[in-house]
Amino acid sequence: TAMKFAPERKKFMEIMGGSSDDLDADIQKFCTIFPLLLEENHKFL
């Protein structure tokens, strides 16, 4: 059931602020932002 809640790749990248034109840059941006989101989530929990 968890997979039903996961967005499609295109929607996920839009949410994260990426454009699918430059995948390497999008991945680098994600790897920069995601740990910060995880840290914030960890503090909340």
PyMOL Python script that loads the backbone (N, CA, C, O; Angstrom):
from pymol import cmd

cmd.read_pdbstr("""\
ATOM      1  N   THR A   1       0.814  -1.206   0.000  1.00  0.00           N
ATOM      2  CA  THR A   1       0.000   0.000   0.000  1.00  0.00           C
ATOM      3  C   THR A   1       0.850   1.260   0.000  1.00  0.00           C
ATOM      4  O   THR A   1       0.406   2.302  -0.482  1.00  0.00           O
ATOM      5  N   ALA A   2       2.059   1.185   0.530  1.00  0.00           N
ATOM      6  CA  ALA A   2       2.922   2.369   0.555  1.00  0.00           C
ATOM      7  C   ALA A   2       3.255   2.843  -0.851  1.00  0.00           C
ATOM      8  O   ALA A   2       3.415   4.042  -1.077  1.00  0.00           O
ATOM      9  N   MET A   3       3.359   1.935  -1.780  1.00  0.00           N
ATOM     10  CA  MET A   3       3.689   2.310  -3.148  1.00  0.00           C
ATOM     11  C   MET A   3       2.591   3.158  -3.781  1.00  0.00           C
ATOM     12  O   MET A   3       2.869   3.946  -4.685  1.00  0.00           O
ATOM     13  N   LYS A   4       1.375   3.015  -3.332  1.00  0.00           N
ATOM     14  CA  LYS A   4       0.285   3.820  -3.868  1.00  0.00           C
ATOM     15  C   LYS A   4       0.476   5.298  -3.525  1.00  0.00           C
ATOM     16  O   LYS A   4       0.007   6.168  -4.258  1.00  0.00           O
ATOM     17  N   PHE A   5       1.149   5.580  -2.434  1.00  0.00           N
ATOM     18  CA  PHE A   5       1.319   6.957  -1.990  1.00  0.00           C
ATOM     19  C   PHE A   5       2.566   7.611  -2.574  1.00  0.00           C
ATOM     20  O   PHE A   5       2.698   8.834  -2.526  1.00  0.00           O
ATOM     21  N   ALA A   6       3.468   6.829  -3.117  1.00  0.00           N
ATOM     22  CA  ALA A   6       4.686   7.379  -3.709  1.00  0.00           C
ATOM     23  C   ALA A   6       4.333   8.039  -5.040  1.00  0.00           C
ATOM     24  O   ALA A   6       3.653   7.438  -5.873  1.00  0.00           O
ATOM     25  N   PRO A   7       4.798   9.280  -5.241  1.00  0.00           N
ATOM     26  CA  PRO A   7       4.495   9.959  -6.503  1.00  0.00           C
ATOM     27  C   PRO A   7       5.300   9.351  -7.646  1.00  0.00           C
ATOM     28  O   PRO A   7       6.314   8.689  -7.424  1.00  0.00           O
ATOM     29  N   GLU A   8       4.844   9.580  -8.852  1.00  0.00           N
ATOM     30  CA  GLU A   8       5.590   9.159 -10.029  1.00  0.00           C
ATOM     31  C   GLU A   8       6.890   9.945 -10.078  1.00  0.00           C
ATOM     32  O   GLU A   8       6.991  11.014  -9.476  1.00  0.00           O
ATOM     33  N   ARG A   9       7.882   9.429 -10.785  1.00  0.00           N
ATOM     34  CA  ARG A   9       9.201  10.066 -10.843  1.00  0.00           C
ATOM     35  C   ARG A   9       9.097  11.528 -11.300  1.00  0.00           C
ATOM     36  O   ARG A   9       9.705  12.415 -10.701  1.00  0.00           O
ATOM     37  N   LYS A  10       8.328  11.767 -12.355  1.00  0.00           N
ATOM     38  CA  LYS A  10       8.210  13.123 -12.895  1.00  0.00           C
ATOM     39  C   LYS A  10       7.633  14.075 -11.846  1.00  0.00           C
ATOM     40  O   LYS A  10       8.151  15.175 -11.654  1.00  0.00           O
ATOM     41  N   LYS A  11       6.576  13.658 -11.178  1.00  0.00           N
ATOM     42  CA  LYS A  11       5.951  14.495 -10.154  1.00  0.00           C
ATOM     43  C   LYS A  11       6.902  14.700  -8.982  1.00  0.00           C
ATOM     44  O   LYS A  11       6.991  15.801  -8.437  1.00  0.00           O
ATOM     45  N   PHE A  12       7.620  13.634  -8.589  1.00  0.00           N
ATOM     46  CA  PHE A  12       8.572  13.727  -7.493  1.00  0.00           C
ATOM     47  C   PHE A  12       9.654  14.760  -7.807  1.00  0.00           C
ATOM     48  O   PHE A  12       9.994  15.578  -6.952  1.00  0.00           O
ATOM     49  N   MET A  13      10.195  14.729  -9.023  1.00  0.00           N
ATOM     50  CA  MET A  13      11.242  15.674  -9.401  1.00  0.00           C
ATOM     51  C   MET A  13      10.695  17.097  -9.461  1.00  0.00           C
ATOM     52  O   MET A  13      11.409  18.041  -9.120  1.00  0.00           O
ATOM     53  N   GLU A  14       9.450  17.271  -9.886  1.00  0.00           N
ATOM     54  CA  GLU A  14       8.840  18.599  -9.893  1.00  0.00           C
ATOM     55  C   GLU A  14       8.721  19.133  -8.474  1.00  0.00           C
ATOM     56  O   GLU A  14       8.993  20.306  -8.216  1.00  0.00           O
ATOM     57  N   ILE A  15       8.311  18.265  -7.557  1.00  0.00           N
ATOM     58  CA  ILE A  15       8.165  18.668  -6.159  1.00  0.00           C
ATOM     59  C   ILE A  15       9.513  19.072  -5.577  1.00  0.00           C
ATOM     60  O   ILE A  15       9.607  20.045  -4.828  1.00  0.00           O
ATOM     61  N   MET A  16      10.548  18.326  -5.921  1.00  0.00           N
ATOM     62  CA  MET A  16      11.882  18.596  -5.394  1.00  0.00           C
ATOM     63  C   MET A  16      12.539  19.780  -6.098  1.00  0.00           C
ATOM     64  O   MET A  16      13.639  20.190  -5.729  1.00  0.00           O
ATOM     65  N   GLY A  17      11.872  20.326  -7.103  1.00  0.00           N
ATOM     66  CA  GLY A  17      12.385  21.516  -7.769  1.00  0.00           C
ATOM     67  C   GLY A  17      13.276  21.225  -8.953  1.00  0.00           C
ATOM     68  O   GLY A  17      13.992  22.113  -9.416  1.00  0.00           O
ATOM     69  N   GLY A  18      13.252  20.025  -9.446  1.00  0.00           N
ATOM     70  CA  GLY A  18      14.112  19.670 -10.561  1.00  0.00           C
ATOM     71  C   GLY A  18      13.368  19.639 -11.872  1.00  0.00           C
ATOM     72  O   GLY A  18      12.142  19.536 -11.922  1.00  0.00           O
ATOM     73  N   SER A  19      14.139  19.732 -12.922  1.00  0.00           N
ATOM     74  CA  SER A  19      13.574  19.542 -14.256  1.00  0.00           C
ATOM     75  C   SER A  19      14.281  18.340 -14.853  1.00  0.00           C
ATOM     76  O   SER A  19      15.484  18.170 -14.655  1.00  0.00           O
ATOM     77  N   SER A  20      13.574  17.529 -15.561  1.00  0.00           N
ATOM     78  CA  SER A  20      14.155  16.287 -16.064  1.00  0.00           C
ATOM     79  C   SER A  20      15.110  16.508 -17.230  1.00  0.00           C
ATOM     80  O   SER A  20      15.570  15.533 -17.825  1.00  0.00           O
ATOM     81  N   ASP A  21      15.424  17.759 -17.579  1.00  0.00           N
ATOM     82  CA  ASP A  21      16.351  18.039 -18.669  1.00  0.00           C
ATOM     83  C   ASP A  21      17.779  17.663 -18.296  1.00  0.00           C
ATOM     84  O   ASP A  21      18.518  17.142 -19.132  1.00  0.00           O
ATOM     85  N   ASP A  22      18.177  17.917 -17.056  1.00  0.00           N
ATOM     86  CA  ASP A  22      19.544  17.639 -16.612  1.00  0.00           C
ATOM     87  C   ASP A  22      19.488  16.746 -15.381  1.00  0.00           C
ATOM     88  O   ASP A  22      19.481  17.228 -14.248  1.00  0.00           O
ATOM     89  N   LEU A  23      19.449  15.462 -15.614  1.00  0.00           N
ATOM     90  CA  LEU A  23      19.263  14.499 -14.536  1.00  0.00           C
ATOM     91  C   LEU A  23      20.401  14.552 -13.520  1.00  0.00           C
ATOM     92  O   LEU A  23      20.151  14.468 -12.318  1.00  0.00           O
ATOM     93  N   ASP A  24      21.647  14.690 -13.979  1.00  0.00           N
ATOM     94  CA  ASP A  24      22.780  14.742 -13.047  1.00  0.00           C
ATOM     95  C   ASP A  24      22.656  15.921 -12.091  1.00  0.00           C
ATOM     96  O   ASP A  24      22.889  15.772 -10.891  1.00  0.00           O
ATOM     97  N   ALA A  25      22.297  17.073 -12.604  1.00  0.00           N
ATOM     98  CA  ALA A  25      22.130  18.254 -11.753  1.00  0.00           C
ATOM     99  C   ALA A  25      20.966  18.059 -10.793  1.00  0.00           C
ATOM    100  O   ALA A  25      21.040  18.465  -9.633  1.00  0.00           O
ATOM    101  N   ASP A  26      19.894  17.441 -11.272  1.00  0.00           N
ATOM    102  CA  ASP A  26      18.743  17.170 -10.410  1.00  0.00           C
ATOM    103  C   ASP A  26      19.117  16.227  -9.273  1.00  0.00           C
ATOM    104  O   ASP A  26      18.703  16.432  -8.132  1.00  0.00           O
ATOM    105  N   ILE A  27      19.899  15.194  -9.583  1.00  0.00           N
ATOM    106  CA  ILE A  27      20.317  14.238  -8.557  1.00  0.00           C
ATOM    107  C   ILE A  27      21.219  14.918  -7.541  1.00  0.00           C
ATOM    108  O   ILE A  27      21.080  14.680  -6.341  1.00  0.00           O
ATOM    109  N   GLN A  28      22.137  15.755  -7.993  1.00  0.00           N
ATOM    110  CA  GLN A  28      23.014  16.483  -7.073  1.00  0.00           C
ATOM    111  C   GLN A  28      22.199  17.401  -6.172  1.00  0.00           C
ATOM    112  O   GLN A  28      22.463  17.489  -4.973  1.00  0.00           O
ATOM    113  N   LYS A  29      21.224  18.074  -6.733  1.00  0.00           N
ATOM    114  CA  LYS A  29      20.367  18.956  -5.944  1.00  0.00           C
ATOM    115  C   LYS A  29      19.588  18.152  -4.911  1.00  0.00           C
ATOM    116  O   LYS A  29      19.476  18.558  -3.754  1.00  0.00           O
ATOM    117  N   PHE A  30      19.049  17.010  -5.334  1.00  0.00           N
ATOM    118  CA  PHE A  30      18.307  16.147  -4.422  1.00  0.00           C
ATOM    119  C   PHE A  30      19.199  15.682  -3.276  1.00  0.00           C
ATOM    120  O   PHE A  30      18.781  15.700  -2.118  1.00  0.00           O
ATOM    121  N   CYS A  31      20.422  15.266  -3.592  1.00  0.00           N
ATOM    122  CA  CYS A  31      21.346  14.770  -2.568  1.00  0.00           C
ATOM    123  C   CYS A  31      21.766  15.877  -1.610  1.00  0.00           C
ATOM    124  O   CYS A  31      22.173  15.593  -0.483  1.00  0.00           O
ATOM    125  N   THR A  32      21.677  17.106  -2.028  1.00  0.00           N
ATOM    126  CA  THR A  32      21.978  18.235  -1.156  1.00  0.00           C
ATOM    127  C   THR A  32      20.794  18.554  -0.251  1.00  0.00           C
ATOM    128  O   THR A  32      20.976  18.827   0.936  1.00  0.00           O
ATOM    129  N   ILE A  33      19.595  18.522  -0.796  1.00  0.00           N
ATOM    130  CA  ILE A  33      18.391  18.915  -0.063  1.00  0.00           C
ATOM    131  C   ILE A  33      17.855  17.808   0.835  1.00  0.00           C
ATOM    132  O   ILE A  33      17.432  18.076   1.959  1.00  0.00           O
ATOM    133  N   PHE A  34      17.869  16.565   0.353  1.00  0.00           N
ATOM    134  CA  PHE A  34      17.207  15.474   1.062  1.00  0.00           C
ATOM    135  C   PHE A  34      17.754  15.239   2.469  1.00  0.00           C
ATOM    136  O   PHE A  34      16.956  15.042   3.386  1.00  0.00           O
ATOM    137  N   PRO A  35      19.073  15.249   2.691  1.00  0.00           N
ATOM    138  CA  PRO A  35      19.560  15.054   4.068  1.00  0.00           C
ATOM    139  C   PRO A  35      19.045  16.123   5.027  1.00  0.00           C
ATOM    140  O   PRO A  35      18.802  15.840   6.200  1.00  0.00           O
ATOM    141  N   LEU A  36      18.879  17.333   4.542  1.00  0.00           N
ATOM    142  CA  LEU A  36      18.339  18.401   5.384  1.00  0.00           C
ATOM    143  C   LEU A  36      16.895  18.106   5.764  1.00  0.00           C
ATOM    144  O   LEU A  36      16.482  18.338   6.900  1.00  0.00           O
ATOM    145  N   LEU A  37      16.130  17.594   4.805  1.00  0.00           N
ATOM    146  CA  LEU A  37      14.746  17.226   5.092  1.00  0.00           C
ATOM    147  C   LEU A  37      14.678  16.067   6.078  1.00  0.00           C
ATOM    148  O   LEU A  37      13.824  16.049   6.965  1.00  0.00           O
ATOM    149  N   LEU A  38      15.578  15.102   5.924  1.00  0.00           N
ATOM    150  CA  LEU A  38      15.616  13.976   6.857  1.00  0.00           C
ATOM    151  C   LEU A  38      15.979  14.439   8.263  1.00  0.00           C
ATOM    152  O   LEU A  38      15.400  13.977   9.246  1.00  0.00           O
ATOM    153  N   GLU A  39      16.936  15.351   8.350  1.00  0.00           N
ATOM    154  CA  GLU A  39      17.341  15.877   9.659  1.00  0.00           C
ATOM    155  C   GLU A  39      16.180  16.614  10.322  1.00  0.00           C
ATOM    156  O   GLU A  39      15.932  16.447  11.517  1.00  0.00           O
ATOM    157  N   GLU A  40      15.479  17.421   9.550  1.00  0.00           N
ATOM    158  CA  GLU A  40      14.326  18.144  10.081  1.00  0.00           C
ATOM    159  C   GLU A  40      13.244  17.170  10.548  1.00  0.00           C
ATOM    160  O   GLU A  40      12.637  17.363  11.601  1.00  0.00           O
ATOM    161  N   ASN A  41      13.015  16.141   9.770  1.00  0.00           N
ATOM    162  CA  ASN A  41      12.031  15.127  10.126  1.00  0.00           C
ATOM    163  C   ASN A  41      12.457  14.384  11.395  1.00  0.00           C
ATOM    164  O   ASN A  41      11.628  14.099  12.259  1.00  0.00           O
ATOM    165  N   HIS A  42      13.730  14.078  11.501  1.00  0.00           N
ATOM    166  CA  HIS A  42      14.246  13.375  12.678  1.00  0.00           C
ATOM    167  C   HIS A  42      14.065  14.222  13.941  1.00  0.00           C
ATOM    168  O   HIS A  42      13.696  13.702  14.995  1.00  0.00           O
ATOM    169  N   LYS A  43      14.323  15.515  13.830  1.00  0.00           N
ATOM    170  CA  LYS A  43      14.143  16.410  14.986  1.00  0.00           C
ATOM    171  C   LYS A  43      12.673  16.459  15.398  1.00  0.00           C
ATOM    172  O   LYS A  43      12.353  16.496  16.586  1.00  0.00           O
ATOM    173  N   PHE A  44      11.794  16.459  14.415  1.00  0.00           N
ATOM    174  CA  PHE A  44      10.361  16.516  14.689  1.00  0.00           C
ATOM    175  C   PHE A  44       9.885  15.262  15.413  1.00  0.00           C
ATOM    176  O   PHE A  44       9.086  15.331  16.346  1.00  0.00           O
ATOM    177  N   LEU A  45      10.394  14.112  14.964  1.00  0.00           N
ATOM    178  CA  LEU A  45       9.961  12.851  15.559  1.00  0.00           C
ATOM    179  C   LEU A  45      10.605  12.664  16.912  1.00  0.00           C
ATOM    180  O   LEU A  45      10.365  11.656  17.576  1.00  0.00           O
TER     181      LEU A  45
END
""", "prot")
cmd.dss("prot")
cmd.show_as("cartoon", "prot")
cmd.util.cbc("prot")
cmd.orient("prot")
